[in-house]
Amino acid sequence: MPADSVAVNWRSCADAAALAHMATDHVASLARANIAERGRFQVALAGGNTPRRLYERLRDLDTDWSAWHIYFGDERCVPAGDERRNDVMARAAWLDHVAIGKIHPMPAERGPASAAQDYARLLASNDKLDLCVLGMGEDGHTASLFPGHDLGAAGDAPPVLAVLDAPKPPPERVTLSLRTLNASRHLLVLIDGQGKRNAVARWRAGADLPVSRLAPRVSLTVMVTRAAMPGE
C-alpha cells in the first residue's frame, strides 16, 4: 500500500439488498457530517446495477436535499436521455424523486474531448468532492479507468479524461481521472456478483489494478457481497 494512501475498510454483507442497506447508512452518515460542517454535500455517482439499489433507497432519506450537489464519476458518450447513460439511471432511481440542490451531468453527448474539458472547468470552480460512489468491473476497472489505459494518476493529469477506446461498449466515454478521485474526501466502492471474485482477490493480494490505486484523502470503504468475496 502506498505510504500516502489510507487503509481500505473492507465490509462484507450477505447479498445485494444488505449491501444497499449498509451503503445507505454510510452515505447518510457522511451527508449529515458534511452538511453540518460545510453546509453542503458534494457527491459523484457511479452507474450500474449495484449502485442503483443504493439510489432507490436514498429516495427516503431524511436530509436537507437542497444541500446536495450531484456529479458523476463517468459517462458514456451517447445522446442525452439515452437509457445507457448513468445520469438517466440515477434520475429514474433517485434524483427525479427528491428536490436535489444541484445536478451536474457530464455533457457526454458533445463527445469525449469537449465533454472532458467542460466538466474539468466545472470541477475547477467547486470544492473537492466529499464522496465518490464507485463500482468495480471484473477486470478491476473503476469509473471508466481501465487496465492498460491512462488513469490520470500524475500530479499534472487533467481532472477529467476523454476515453476513446474503452474495452467495453461504447468505446467513447468521459471519466474523472484517478487524481480527481483521490482528491475526494471519501470513496465508497460497491461490489456484487460472483464474476468479481477474482478481481477482489487480486486487489486484496496487492495486484496493480485501477481500483487498487484508489487512495482518497480521508476514507476508502469497500462493501462486498458474499457472492463477490473470495472465501465466503
N, CA and C of each residue as an Amber inpcrd file, in Angstrom:
protein
   696
   0.8540000  -1.1920000   0.0000000   0.0000000   0.0000000   0.0000000
   0.8830000   1.2320000   0.0000000   0.6670000   2.1950000  -0.9090000
   1.4800000   3.3940000  -0.9340000   1.4660000   4.1230000   0.3950000
   2.5530000   4.7850000   0.6940000   2.6920000   5.4150000   2.0050000
   1.6540000   6.4960000   2.2380000   1.2220000   7.1610000   1.1340000
   0.2930000   8.2700000   1.3150000  -1.1680000   7.8520000   1.1890000
  -1.4290000   6.5480000   1.1280000  -2.8000000   6.0850000   0.9680000
  -3.4240000   5.7740000   2.3200000  -4.7400000   5.7250000   2.3350000
  -5.4460000   5.3390000   3.5440000  -5.6940000   3.8410000   3.5000000
  -5.9090000   3.2430000   4.6640000  -6.2110000   1.8190000   4.7160000
  -7.5900000   1.5640000   4.1240000  -7.7420000   0.4120000   3.4830000
  -9.0320000   0.0350000   2.9140000  -9.8950000  -0.5630000   4.0200000
 -11.0840000  -0.0220000   4.1770000 -12.0430000  -0.5620000   5.1370000
 -12.9480000  -1.5450000   4.3980000 -12.6340000  -2.8450000   4.4900000
 -13.4170000  -3.8780000   3.8160000 -14.6160000  -4.2530000   4.6780000
 -15.8080000  -4.2350000   4.0760000 -17.0280000  -4.6030000   4.7910000
 -17.8180000  -5.5790000   3.9230000 -18.0830000  -6.7540000   4.4500000
 -18.8210000  -7.7670000   3.7000000 -20.2560000  -7.8690000   4.2180000
 -21.1370000  -8.3240000   3.3370000 -22.5430000  -8.4720000   3.7070000
 -23.1450000  -9.6220000   2.9090000 -24.3630000  -9.9930000   3.2620000
 -24.9550000 -11.2160000   2.7230000 -25.2630000 -11.1340000   1.2390000
 -25.9030000 -10.0540000   0.8080000 -26.3900000 -10.0070000  -0.5630000
 -26.5670000  -8.5620000  -1.0140000 -27.1190000  -8.3910000  -2.2260000
 -27.2560000  -7.0480000  -2.7960000 -28.1680000  -6.1540000  -1.9680000
 -29.2290000  -6.7240000  -1.4020000 -30.1360000  -5.9270000  -0.5770000
 -29.4280000  -5.4370000   0.6800000 -28.6540000  -6.3090000   1.3100000
 -27.8970000  -5.9140000   2.5040000 -26.8330000  -4.8780000   2.1580000
 -26.2470000  -5.0230000   0.9870000 -25.2480000  -4.0540000   0.5300000
 -25.8650000  -2.6700000   0.3890000 -27.0390000  -2.5950000  -0.2280000
 -27.7140000  -1.3150000  -0.3990000 -28.0680000  -0.6910000   0.9440000
 -28.5070000  -1.5170000   1.8930000 -28.8510000  -1.0210000   3.2310000
 -27.6060000  -0.4560000   3.9210000 -26.5100000  -1.2020000   3.8750000
 -25.2710000  -0.7640000   4.5080000 -24.7510000   0.5160000   3.8630000
 -24.8120000   0.5710000   2.5370000 -24.3190000   1.7400000   1.8180000
 -25.1720000   2.9730000   2.1160000 -26.4860000   2.7800000   2.2400000
 -27.3660000   3.9010000   2.5650000 -27.0060000   4.5110000   3.9080000
 -26.7710000   3.6710000   4.8970000 -26.3860000   4.1710000   6.2210000
 -25.0690000   4.9430000   6.1540000 -24.1390000   4.4300000   5.3610000
 -22.8240000   5.0630000   5.2290000 -22.9540000   6.4410000   4.5780000
 -23.6910000   6.5040000   3.4660000 -23.8640000   7.7780000   2.7660000
 -24.6180000   8.7720000   3.6490000 -25.6400000   8.3010000   4.3600000
 -26.4080000   9.1790000   5.2390000 -25.5170000   9.7860000   6.3190000
 -24.6300000   8.9890000   6.8820000 -23.7300000   9.4790000   7.9230000
 -22.7910000  10.5580000   7.3800000 -22.2320000  10.3170000   6.1920000
 -21.3400000  11.3050000   5.5830000 -22.0990000  12.5730000   5.2300000
 -23.3300000  12.4280000   4.7550000 -24.1300000  13.6030000   4.4120000
 -24.3660000  14.4810000   5.6410000 -24.7620000  13.8520000   6.7420000
 -25.0040000  14.6210000   7.9700000 -23.7560000  15.3780000   8.4030000
 -22.6280000  14.7000000   8.3820000 -21.3830000  15.3180000   8.8460000
 -20.9560000  16.4680000   7.9440000 -21.0360000  16.2740000   6.6370000
 -20.5610000  17.3040000   5.7210000 -21.5040000  18.4990000   5.6680000
 -22.7980000  18.2590000   5.7250000 -23.7480000  19.3710000   5.7280000
 -23.6030000  20.1860000   7.0130000 -23.3960000  19.4950000   8.1280000
 -23.1970000  20.2090000   9.3960000 -21.9140000  21.0260000   9.3950000
 -20.8600000  20.4860000   8.7640000 -19.5600000  21.1460000   8.7900000
 -19.4200000  22.2330000   7.7290000 -19.9230000  21.9470000   6.4910000
 -19.6880000  22.8670000   5.3740000 -20.9570000  23.3920000   4.7140000
 -22.1030000  22.8890000   5.1230000 -23.3460000  23.3850000   4.5560000
 -23.7370000  22.7670000   3.2400000 -22.9700000  21.8070000   2.7550000
 -23.3280000  21.1100000   1.5260000 -22.6210000  19.7680000   1.4630000
 -23.1000000  18.9390000   0.5440000 -22.5620000  17.5860000   0.3780000
 -22.4090000  17.3460000  -1.1110000 -21.1670000  17.2170000  -1.5740000
 -20.8610000  17.0660000  -2.9880000 -20.5120000  15.5990000  -3.2720000
 -21.3260000  14.9640000  -4.1080000 -21.2190000  13.5270000  -4.3380000
 -21.1260000  13.2380000  -5.8290000 -20.1880000  12.3830000  -6.2160000
 -20.1060000  11.8870000  -7.5870000 -20.6610000  10.4650000  -7.6200000
 -21.5030000  10.1890000  -8.6010000 -22.2110000   8.9150000  -8.6660000
 -21.6280000   7.9830000  -9.7290000 -21.8250000   6.6860000  -9.4790000
 -21.4700000   5.6360000 -10.4400000 -22.7280000   5.1350000 -11.1340000
 -22.5370000   4.4570000 -12.2480000 -23.6330000   3.7640000 -12.9030000
 -23.6420000   2.3000000 -12.5230000 -24.5170000   1.5290000 -13.1610000
 -24.5470000   0.0860000 -12.9350000 -25.6590000  -0.3610000 -12.0090000
 -25.8920000  -1.6620000 -12.0070000 -26.9980000  -2.2280000 -11.2230000
 -26.7560000  -2.1770000  -9.7260000 -25.5180000  -2.3410000  -9.2840000
 -25.2530000  -2.3640000  -7.8480000 -25.5350000  -1.0050000  -7.1990000
 -25.0410000   0.1030000  -7.7560000 -25.3980000   1.4000000  -7.1630000
 -26.8770000   1.7330000  -7.2800000 -27.5710000   1.1900000  -8.2760000
 -28.9790000   1.5220000  -8.4570000 -29.7880000   1.2180000  -7.1960000
 -29.5150000   0.0980000  -6.5440000 -30.2420000  -0.2630000  -5.3200000
 -30.0110000   0.7740000  -4.2240000 -28.7820000   1.2670000  -4.1320000
 -28.4890000   2.3300000  -3.1670000 -29.3040000   3.5720000  -3.4950000
 -29.3260000   3.9750000  -4.7470000 -30.0320000   5.1920000  -5.1320000
 -31.5220000   5.0860000  -4.8280000 -32.0930000   3.9200000  -5.0690000
 -33.5190000   3.7430000  -4.7820000 -33.8090000   3.9040000  -3.2960000
 -32.9060000   3.4480000  -2.4430000 -33.1030000   3.5930000  -1.0030000
 -32.9000000   5.0420000  -0.5520000 -32.0120000   5.7600000  -1.2340000
 -31.7390000   7.1300000  -0.8170000 -32.9330000   8.0560000  -1.0130000
 -33.8880000   7.6680000  -1.8340000 -35.0920000   8.4770000  -2.0190000
 -35.7550000   8.8220000  -0.6810000 -35.7220000   7.8780000   0.2420000
 -36.4550000   8.0230000   1.5000000 -35.6160000   8.6160000   2.6260000
 -34.4160000   9.0780000   2.2980000 -33.5310000   9.6230000   3.3200000
 -34.0780000  10.9320000   3.8700000 -33.9970000  11.0950000   5.1900000
 -34.3990000  12.3390000   5.8480000 -33.1910000  13.2660000   5.8740000
 -33.1370000  14.1990000   4.9360000 -31.9640000  15.0630000   4.7980000
 -32.3730000  16.3820000   4.1550000 -31.5000000  17.3400000   4.2060000
 -31.7140000  18.6090000   3.5220000 -31.2220000  18.4550000   2.0880000
 -32.1120000  18.0550000   1.2000000 -31.7110000  17.7820000  -0.1830000
 -31.1530000  19.0190000  -0.8710000 -31.5570000  20.2040000  -0.4340000
 -31.0670000  21.4200000  -1.0920000 -29.5610000  21.5970000  -0.9070000
 -28.9820000  20.8980000   0.0700000 -27.5440000  20.9910000   0.3220000
 -26.7360000  19.9950000  -0.5000000 -27.4070000  19.1190000  -1.2300000
 -26.7200000  18.0920000  -2.0170000 -26.3770000  18.6310000  -3.4040000
 -25.1510000  18.3660000  -3.8330000 -24.7110000  18.6840000  -5.1910000
 -24.2270000  17.3710000  -5.8240000 -24.8350000  17.0010000  -6.9430000
 -24.5760000  15.7020000  -7.5540000 -23.7110000  15.8520000  -8.8010000
 -22.6470000  15.0630000  -8.8580000 -21.7560000  14.9680000 -10.0080000
 -21.7430000  13.5020000 -10.4650000 -20.9630000  13.2240000 -11.4850000
 -20.8710000  11.8550000 -11.9810000 -19.4090000  11.4620000 -12.1760000
 -19.1230000  10.1890000 -11.8540000 -17.7560000   9.7010000 -11.9770000
 -17.3520000   9.3980000 -13.3980000 -18.3030000   8.9650000 -14.2140000
 -18.0350000   8.7260000 -15.6220000 -19.3480000   8.7000000 -16.3790000
 -19.2410000   8.7310000 -17.6950000 -20.4360000   8.7200000 -18.5250000
 -20.1070000   8.1620000 -19.9070000 -21.0820000   7.5200000 -20.5020000
 -20.9480000   7.0050000 -21.8570000 -21.2900000   8.1180000 -22.8510000
 -20.5390000   8.1950000 -23.9290000 -20.7790000   9.2230000 -24.9360000
 -21.8790000   8.7720000 -25.8890000 -23.0810000   8.8900000 -25.4020000
 -24.2930000   8.6010000 -26.1680000 -25.2210000   9.8050000 -25.9860000
 -26.2870000   9.9080000 -26.7760000 -27.1380000  11.1010000 -26.6930000
 -27.7410000  11.3120000 -25.3040000 -27.9780000  12.5720000 -24.9650000
 -28.6670000  12.8920000 -23.7210000 -30.0170000  12.1900000 -23.7000000
 -30.3520000  11.6070000 -22.5410000 -31.6040000  10.8740000 -22.4120000
 -31.5200000   9.4190000 -22.7990000 -30.3990000   8.9820000 -23.3700000
 -30.2320000   7.5810000 -23.7430000 -30.2320000   6.7150000 -22.4820000
 -30.9280000   5.5920000 -22.5290000 -31.0560000   4.7360000 -21.3380000
 -29.7360000   4.1290000 -20.8980000 -28.7060000   4.1780000 -21.7220000
 -27.3920000   3.6540000 -21.3350000 -26.6110000   4.6360000 -20.4660000
 -27.0730000   5.8360000 -20.3380000 -26.3420000   6.8470000 -19.5780000
 -26.5290000   6.6580000 -18.0800000 -25.4560000   6.9320000 -17.3490000
 -25.5120000   6.8300000 -15.8910000 -26.4470000   7.8680000 -15.2900000
 -26.4850000   9.0680000 -15.8720000 -27.3540000  10.0900000 -15.2930000
 -28.8290000   9.7570000 -15.4870000 -29.1680000   9.0720000 -16.5670000
 -30.5540000   8.6620000 -16.7890000 -30.9780000   7.6470000 -15.7340000
 -30.1140000   6.6710000 -15.4660000 -30.4080000   5.6740000 -14.4330000
 -30.5500000   6.3300000 -13.0660000 -29.6190000   7.2200000 -12.7210000
 -29.6430000   7.8530000 -11.4000000 -30.8780000   8.7310000 -11.2230000
 -31.2910000   9.4060000 -12.2820000 -32.5050000  10.2190000 -12.1940000
 -33.7370000   9.3490000 -11.9680000 -33.8360000   8.2640000 -12.7040000
 -35.0050000   7.3950000 -12.5790000 -35.0610000   6.7210000 -11.2170000
 -33.9070000   6.3220000 -10.7110000 -33.8580000   5.5960000  -9.4460000
 -33.9880000   6.5160000  -8.2310000 -33.5630000   7.7860000  -8.3770000
 -33.4330000   8.6250000  -7.1790000 -33.6480000  10.1080000  -7.4310000
 -32.8610000  10.7050000  -8.3030000 -32.7450000  12.1570000  -8.3620000
 -34.0310000  12.8670000  -8.7660000 -34.8350000  12.2380000  -9.6030000
 -36.0970000  12.8650000 -10.0130000 -37.1860000  12.7670000  -8.9460000
 -36.8930000  12.0950000  -7.8410000 -37.8920000  11.8750000  -6.7920000
 -37.6970000  12.7750000  -5.5810000 -36.6130000  13.5560000  -5.5710000
 -36.3230000  14.4390000  -4.4430000 -35.8980000  15.8040000  -4.9760000
 -35.8850000  16.8010000  -4.0940000 -35.5470000  18.1730000  -4.5020000
 -34.0540000  18.4250000  -4.3130000 -33.2300000  17.7640000  -5.1320000
 -31.7790000  17.9090000  -5.0550000 -31.3840000  19.3650000  -5.3220000
 -30.3890000  19.8430000  -4.5740000 -29.9420000  21.2160000  -4.7460000
 -29.4300000  21.5070000  -6.1460000 -28.5200000  20.6610000  -6.6520000
 -27.9530000  20.8830000  -7.9710000 -27.4600000  19.5610000  -8.5490000
 -27.7540000  19.3150000  -9.8140000 -27.2790000  18.1270000 -10.5180000
 -26.3850000  18.5850000 -11.6600000 -25.1880000  18.0140000 -11.7370000
 -24.2060000  18.3770000 -12.7540000 -23.9190000  17.1660000 -13.6490000
 -24.7430000  16.8940000 -14.6600000 -24.4630000  15.7690000 -15.5450000
 -23.2300000  16.0440000 -16.4080000 -22.5400000  14.9930000 -16.8040000
 -21.4450000  15.1390000 -17.7570000 -22.0440000  15.3410000 -19.1560000
 -21.6180000  16.3540000 -19.9060000 -22.1760000  16.5980000 -21.2400000
 -21.5760000  15.6590000 -22.2830000 -21.6830000  14.3610000 -22.0290000
 -21.0000000  13.3760000 -22.8560000 -21.5240000  13.3270000 -24.2830000
 -22.7320000  13.8400000 -24.5030000 -23.2920000  13.8640000 -25.8490000
 -22.4860000  14.7570000 -26.7870000 -21.6250000  15.6230000 -26.2240000
 -20.7980000  16.5070000 -27.0440000 -19.5370000  15.8190000 -27.5560000
 -19.3000000  14.5810000 -27.1240000 -18.0770000  13.8710000 -27.4810000
 -17.0870000  13.9100000 -26.3450000 -16.1700000  12.9380000 -26.2910000
 -15.2900000  12.7970000 -25.1220000 -14.3770000  13.9880000 -24.8700000
 -13.7750000  14.5450000 -25.9030000 -12.8150000  15.6260000 -25.6810000
 -13.5080000  16.8850000 -25.1690000 -14.5640000  17.2960000 -25.8310000
 -15.2810000  18.5020000 -25.4200000 -15.9040000  18.3280000 -24.0420000
 -16.5060000  17.1550000 -23.7990000 -17.1430000  16.9050000 -22.5100000
 -16.1260000  16.9220000 -21.3790000 -14.9570000  16.3340000 -21.6070000
 -13.9180000  16.3080000 -20.5740000 -13.4620000  17.7220000 -20.2320000
 -13.2760000  18.5560000 -21.2400000 -12.8470000  19.9300000 -20.9950000
 -13.9130000  20.7160000 -20.2350000 -15.1740000  20.5630000 -20.6480000
 -16.2580000  21.2960000 -19.9860000 -16.4190000  20.8650000 -18.5300000
 -16.3210000  19.5640000 -18.2740000 -16.5090000  19.0760000 -16.9050000
 -15.3200000  19.4620000 -16.0320000 -14.1400000  19.5040000 -16.6220000
 -12.9590000  19.9350000 -15.8660000 -13.1240000  21.3870000 -15.4190000
 -13.6700000  22.2340000 -16.2800000 -13.9090000  23.6360000 -15.8980000
 -14.9340000  23.7190000 -14.7740000 -15.9560000  22.8780000 -14.8450000
 -16.9630000  22.8640000 -13.7730000 -16.3390000  22.4720000 -12.4430000
 -15.5400000  21.4120000 -12.4410000 -14.9190000  20.9560000 -11.2020000
 -13.9480000  21.9930000 -10.6450000 -13.2850000  22.7310000 -11.5210000
 -12.3080000  23.7250000 -11.0680000 -12.9680000  24.8510000 -10.2930000
 -14.2580000  25.0670000 -10.5290000 -14.9600000  26.1640000  -9.8660000
 -15.6180000  25.7360000  -8.5550000 -15.3990000  24.4800000  -8.1460000
 -16.0280000  23.9670000  -6.9370000 -14.9800000  23.3740000  -5.9930000
 -15.3840000  23.1510000  -4.7470000 -14.5000000  22.4990000  -3.7910000
 -14.3160000  21.0290000  -4.1620000 -13.3950000  20.3860000  -3.4770000
 -13.1820000  18.9620000  -3.6980000 -14.4600000  18.1800000  -3.3890000
 -14.6170000  17.0580000  -4.0550000 -15.7770000  16.2080000  -3.8130000
 -15.7150000  15.6130000  -2.4080000 -16.8660000  15.5320000  -1.7700000
 -16.9300000  14.9200000  -0.4430000 -16.9530000  13.4050000  -0.5300000
 -17.6170000  12.8770000  -1.5550000 -17.7690000  11.4310000  -1.6950000
 -17.8900000  11.0730000  -3.1630000 -17.2030000  10.0100000  -3.5660000
 -17.4100000   9.3950000  -4.8730000 -17.8880000   7.9670000  -4.6430000
 -19.0410000   7.6410000  -5.2260000 -19.5470000   6.2760000  -5.2180000
 -19.0290000   5.5950000  -6.4790000 -18.4240000   4.4250000  -6.3090000
 -17.8030000   3.7250000  -7.4210000 -18.2250000   2.2600000  -7.4390000
 -18.0600000   1.6400000  -8.5780000 -18.1970000   0.2000000  -8.7060000
 -16.8640000  -0.3840000  -9.1260000 -16.8570000  -1.6720000  -9.4400000
 -15.6500000  -2.3210000  -9.9370000 -16.0420000  -3.3790000 -10.9550000
 -15.3370000  -3.4100000 -12.0790000 -15.5880000  -4.4160000 -13.0960000
 -14.7950000  -5.6870000 -12.8530000 -15.0780000  -6.7060000 -13.6260000
 -14.3950000  -7.9910000 -13.4640000 -12.9040000  -7.9040000 -13.7820000
 -12.5000000  -6.8670000 -14.5150000 -11.0820000  -6.6580000 -14.8290000
 -10.4050000  -5.7070000 -13.8520000 -11.1380000  -5.2760000 -12.8270000
 -10.5730000  -4.3590000 -11.8420000 -10.6840000  -2.8990000 -12.2230000
 -11.4400000  -2.5800000 -13.2620000 -11.6060000  -1.1640000 -13.6020000
 -12.6100000  -0.5170000 -12.6600000 -12.5060000   0.7790000 -12.5340000
 -13.4720000   1.5540000 -11.7640000 -13.7080000   2.8590000 -12.4990000
 -14.9280000   3.4230000 -12.3770000 -15.3610000   4.5010000 -13.2600000
 -15.0960000   4.0140000 -14.6870000 -14.4680000   4.8290000 -15.5400000
 -14.0360000   4.3280000 -16.8530000 -12.5170000   4.3520000 -16.9410000
 -11.8750000   3.9390000 -15.8440000 -10.4290000   3.7920000 -15.7730000
 -10.1140000   2.3110000 -15.9150000  -9.5900000   1.9260000 -17.0840000
  -9.4130000   0.5150000 -17.4240000  -7.9520000   0.0950000 -17.3640000
  -7.6880000  -1.1830000 -17.0650000  -6.3050000  -1.6770000 -17.0670000
  -5.6340000  -1.4140000 -18.4160000  -4.3850000  -1.0050000 -18.3480000
  -3.6350000  -0.7620000 -19.5740000  -3.8970000   0.5830000 -20.2130000
  -4.7690000   1.4070000 -19.6140000  -5.0800000   2.7280000 -20.1330000
  -4.5350000   3.8030000 -19.1860000  -4.4620000   5.0160000 -19.6870000
  -4.0460000   6.1400000 -18.8520000  -5.0780000   6.3550000 -17.7560000
  -4.6460000   6.3210000 -16.5030000  -5.5480000   6.5050000 -15.3750000
  -5.6140000   7.9600000 -14.9120000  -4.7390000   8.7750000 -15.4500000
  -4.7140000  10.1580000 -14.9830000  -4.2340000  10.2640000 -13.5570000
  -3.1700000   9.5400000 -13.2340000  -2.6890000   9.4880000 -11.8530000
  -1.6320000  10.5360000 -11.5380000  -0.9770000  11.0700000 -12.5500000
   0.1140000  12.0070000 -12.3260000  -0.3900000  13.3080000 -11.7070000
   0.5130000  14.0070000 -11.0510000   0.1410000  15.2530000 -10.3980000
  -0.3550000  16.3210000 -11.3460000   0.0860000  16.2550000 -12.6110000
  -0.3660000  17.2260000 -13.6080000  -1.3980000  16.6410000 -14.5520000
  -1.9820000  15.4980000 -14.1970000  -3.0040000  14.8770000 -15.0420000
  -4.2540000  15.7420000 -15.0700000  -4.9640000  15.7490000 -16.1860000
  -6.2210000  16.5220000 -16.2170000  -7.2380000  15.9440000 -15.2450000
  -8.1240000  16.7600000 -14.7210000  -9.1100000  16.2640000 -13.7560000
 -10.1380000  15.3220000 -14.3700000 -10.3580000  15.4670000 -15.6770000
 -11.3300000  14.6380000 -16.3770000 -10.6770000  14.1150000 -17.6520000
 -10.8590000  12.8220000 -17.9260000 -10.2200000  12.1950000 -19.0800000
 -11.2310000  11.8920000 -20.1750000 -10.8060000  12.0830000 -21.4140000
 -11.5600000  11.6240000 -22.5760000 -11.0910000  10.2070000 -22.9020000
 -12.0190000   9.2570000 -22.8840000 -11.7020000   7.8530000 -23.1780000
 -12.1990000   7.5460000 -24.5850000 -11.2870000   7.1150000 -25.4530000
 -11.6320000   6.8740000 -26.8550000 -11.7230000   5.4030000 -27.2130000
 -11.1490000   4.5540000 -26.3620000 -11.0500000   3.1350000 -26.7290000
 -11.3300000   2.2250000 -25.5340000 -12.4280000   2.4610000 -24.8480000
 -12.8030000   1.5870000 -23.7290000 -12.9830000   0.1600000 -24.2340000
 -12.5530000  -0.8540000 -23.4740000 -12.6610000  -2.2370000 -23.9250000
 -14.0650000  -2.8170000 -23.8670000 -15.0270000  -2.0470000 -23.3740000
 -16.4210000  -2.4740000 -23.3930000 -17.2550000  -1.3510000 -23.9990000
 -18.3360000  -1.6900000 -24.6810000 -19.0980000  -0.6570000 -25.3810000
 -19.8740000   0.2410000 -24.4300000 -20.0740000   1.4980000 -24.8720000
 -19.4740000   2.1310000 -26.0510000 -18.0190000   2.5230000 -25.7800000
 -17.1770000   2.5660000 -26.8160000 -15.7510000   2.8350000 -26.5930000
 -15.4500000   4.2590000 -26.1630000 -16.3150000   5.2230000 -26.5210000
 -16.0640000   6.6140000 -26.1680000 -16.7920000   6.9730000 -24.8760000
 -16.0270000   7.4920000 -23.9110000 -16.5530000   7.8040000 -22.5880000
 -15.8480000   9.0320000 -22.0200000 -16.3480000   9.5010000 -20.9130000
 -15.7210000  10.5690000 -20.1400000 -15.6170000  10.0660000 -18.7100000
 -14.4940000  10.3170000 -18.0500000 -14.3180000   9.8120000 -16.6880000
 -13.4860000  10.7670000 -15.8460000 -13.8060000  10.8410000 -14.5630000
 -12.9070000  11.5210000 -13.6390000 -11.5770000  10.7900000 -13.6280000
 -10.5000000  11.5170000 -13.5640000  -9.1800000  10.9010000 -13.5070000
  -8.9240000  10.3440000 -12.1110000  -7.9300000   9.4800000 -12.0080000
  -7.5560000   8.9440000 -10.6980000  -7.1300000  10.0620000  -9.7630000
  -6.4780000  11.0810000 -10.3050000  -6.0750000  12.2160000  -9.4650000
  -7.2820000  12.9030000  -8.8490000  -8.3540000  13.0610000  -9.6180000
  -9.5580000  13.6890000  -9.0890000 -10.2370000  12.7940000  -8.0620000
 -10.3340000  11.4970000  -8.3650000 -10.9480000  10.5750000  -7.4080000
 -10.1990000  10.6040000  -6.0870000  -8.8860000  10.5860000  -6.1640000
  -8.0920000  10.5230000  -4.9400000  -8.0330000  11.8610000  -4.1910000
  -8.4540000  12.9340000  -4.8490000  -8.5650000  14.2190000  -4.1480000
  -9.8530000  14.3170000  -3.3550000 -10.7700000  13.3730000  -3.5650000
 -12.0270000  13.3590000  -2.8220000 -11.7700000  13.0420000  -1.3500000
 -12.6880000  13.4770000  -0.5060000 -12.5410000  13.1670000   0.9180000
 -12.7890000  11.6850000   1.1860000 -13.8340000  11.1530000   0.5720000
 -14.2190000   9.7630000   0.8310000 -14.5320000   9.0550000  -0.4840000
 -14.1840000   7.7720000  -0.5430000 -14.5590000   6.9180000  -1.6680000
 -15.3190000   5.7170000  -1.1260000 -16.3710000   5.3250000  -1.8400000
 -17.1670000   4.1550000  -1.4730000 -17.2680000   3.2630000  -2.7060000
 -16.7440000   2.0480000  -2.6140000 -16.7680000   1.1030000  -3.7270000
 -17.7550000  -0.0110000  -3.3940000 -18.7120000  -0.2330000  -4.2820000
 -19.7460000  -1.2520000  -4.0980000 -19.5010000  -2.3910000  -5.0730000
 -19.4250000  -3.6350000  -4.5440000 -19.0840000  -4.7920000  -5.3820000
 -20.0440000  -5.9310000  -5.1010000 -20.6370000  -6.4680000  -6.1680000
 -21.5580000  -7.6020000  -6.0510000 -21.3690000  -8.5030000  -7.2650000
 -21.5850000  -9.8000000  -7.0790000 -21.5500000 -10.7330000  -8.1950000
 -20.3500000 -11.6630000  -8.1650000 -20.5950000 -12.9250000  -8.4220000
 -19.5280000 -13.9220000  -8.3660000 -18.4290000 -13.6480000  -9.3770000
 -18.7870000 -13.0000000 -10.4920000 -17.7930000 -12.6880000 -11.5020000
 -16.7330000 -11.7090000 -11.0410000 -16.9520000 -11.0520000  -9.9150000
 -15.9810000 -10.0820000  -9.3920000 -14.9810000 -10.7160000  -8.4160000
 -15.1730000 -11.9960000  -8.0900000 -14.3440000 -12.6150000  -7.0440000
 -12.8560000 -12.5570000  -7.3600000 -12.5040000 -12.8470000  -8.6040000
 -11.0820000 -12.8790000  -8.9480000 -10.4600000 -11.4960000  -8.8060000
 -11.1700000 -10.4660000  -9.2490000 -10.6390000  -9.1140000  -9.1310000
 -10.5170000  -8.6950000  -7.6660000 -11.5120000  -9.0620000  -6.8470000
 -11.4270000  -8.7580000  -5.4150000 -10.2180000  -9.4510000  -4.8010000
 -10.0150000 -10.7240000  -5.1440000  -8.8750000 -11.4780000  -4.6110000
  -7.5580000 -10.8350000  -5.0300000  -7.4610000 -10.4220000  -6.2750000
  -6.2320000  -9.7900000  -6.7540000  -5.9940000  -8.4590000  -6.0470000
  -7.0570000  -7.6850000  -5.8660000  -6.9260000  -6.4110000  -5.1480000
  -6.4150000  -6.6470000  -3.7380000  -7.0440000  -7.5940000  -3.0320000
  -6.6440000  -7.8610000  -1.6530000  -5.2320000  -8.4250000  -1.5510000
  -4.7540000  -9.0500000  -2.6480000  -3.3990000  -9.6010000  -2.6660000
  -2.3550000  -8.5720000  -3.0910000  -2.7950000  -7.3730000  -3.4480000
  -1.8630000  -6.3120000  -3.7810000  -1.5850000  -6.1210000  -5.2510000
  -2.4000000  -6.7100000  -6.1280000  -2.2000000  -6.5520000  -7.5660000
  -2.4090000  -5.0990000  -7.9810000  -1.7220000  -4.7010000  -9.0300000
  -1.8380000  -3.3260000  -9.5280000  -3.0030000  -3.2540000 -10.5060000
  -4.1680000  -2.9130000  -9.9850000  -5.3740000  -2.7280000 -10.7730000
  -5.7910000  -1.2670000 -10.6770000  -6.5910000  -0.7720000 -11.6140000
  -7.0800000   0.5990000 -11.4470000  -7.7580000   0.8270000 -10.1010000
  -8.5840000  -0.1180000  -9.6730000  -9.3040000   0.0620000  -8.4120000
  -8.3670000   0.0490000  -7.2130000  -7.2630000  -0.6800000  -7.3180000
  -6.3330000  -0.7420000  -6.1900000  -5.4760000   0.5100000  -6.0660000
  -5.5960000   1.4180000  -7.0270000  -4.8530000   2.6790000  -6.9700000
  -5.6440000   3.7730000  -6.2540000  -6.8310000   3.4470000  -5.8070000
  -7.6500000   4.4330000  -5.0980000  -7.0310000   4.7640000  -3.7460000
  -6.9080000   6.0490000  -3.4530000  -6.3160000   6.5000000  -2.1860000
  -6.8400000   7.8910000  -1.8600000  -8.0720000   7.9850000  -1.3610000
  -8.6710000   9.2940000  -1.0720000  -8.0390000   9.9670000   0.1360000
  -8.5020000  11.1720000   0.4260000  -7.8970000  11.9690000   1.4880000
  -8.2570000  11.4790000   2.8800000  -9.4690000  10.9330000   3.0650000
  -9.9180000  10.5730000   4.4100000 -10.2260000   9.0870000   4.5430000
 -11.1380000   8.5450000   3.7220000 -11.5140000   7.1410000   3.9210000
 -11.8400000   6.4500000   2.6030000 -11.4760000   5.1820000   2.5470000
 -11.8020000   4.3010000   1.4230000 -12.5500000   3.0980000   1.9880000
 -13.8380000   3.0120000   1.6800000 -14.6870000   1.9280000   2.1710000
 -15.1100000   1.0610000   0.9960000 -14.9050000  -0.2370000   1.1280000
 -15.2890000  -1.1890000   0.0820000 -16.3190000  -2.1380000   0.6670000
 -17.5170000  -2.1380000   0.0950000 -18.5910000  -3.0180000   0.5410000
 -18.7810000  -4.1250000  -0.4930000 -18.6820000  -5.3700000  -0.0230000
 -18.6580000  -6.5300000  -0.9170000 -19.6870000  -7.5480000  -0.4540000
 -20.4750000  -8.0580000  -1.3820000 -21.4080000  -9.1250000  -1.0280000
 -20.6790000 -10.4540000  -0.8990000 -21.3280000 -11.3940000  -0.2380000
 -20.7410000 -12.7150000  -0.0630000 -20.4180000 -13.3690000  -1.4000000
 -21.2470000 -13.1230000  -2.4140000 -21.0200000 -13.7290000  -3.7220000
 -19.7140000 -13.2480000  -4.3470000 -19.3090000 -12.0130000  -4.0400000
 -18.1220000 -11.4460000  -4.6460000 -16.8640000 -11.5820000  -3.8020000
 -17.0150000 -12.0290000  -2.5540000 -15.8820000 -12.0770000  -1.6270000
 -15.2240000 -13.4530000  -1.6560000 -13.9580000 -13.5580000  -2.0390000
 -13.2770000 -14.8520000  -2.0230000 -13.3000000 -15.4800000  -0.6350000
 -13.5440000 -16.7680000  -0.5920000 -13.5690000 -17.4940000   0.6680000
 -14.8740000 -17.4620000   1.3850000 -15.8500000 -16.7200000   0.8960000
 -17.1520000 -16.6440000   1.5630000 -18.0560000 -17.7790000   1.0710000
